[in-house]
Each structure stands twice: as C-alpha cells, then as structure tokens.
C-alpha cells in the first residue's frame, strides 16, 4: 500500500460576532483538513492549522 494522493482542504466561514483570545481577535473561523488516499482505496483525514491562518 502506497500513498496515491494528498489533498489540502482550507475551510473558512465568517463569524456572527468577533471572537477573541489572549493573543488576537478574529471575525473568521478557519480550518485546514488533509485528505490522504492510498492506491488500495483507503482514505484518511487529518486536521491542523496552516501557518498563514495564524496571521
């Protein structure tokens, strides 16, 4: 079994109200999903944050 493809899915949606935490404020919620497919048909998913999402 080998990795056949890797796809990055960047999701973004506006918030009704700004959200703040100790370091920043944002008006958008973001997520980065990684989809990995093998040559045998198995698909796996992972999530994380791209560095540009932190700016």
C-alpha positions, 0 to 999 in steps of 0.5 A: 500500500502506497500513498496515491494522493494528498489533498489540502482542504482550507475551510473558512466561514465568517463569524456572527460576532468577533471572537477573541483570545489572549493573543488576537481577535478574529471575525473568521473561523478557519480550518485546514483538513488533509485528505490522504488516499492510498492506491488500495482505496483507503482514505484518511483525514487529518486536521491542523492549522496552516501557518498563514491562518495564524496571521 
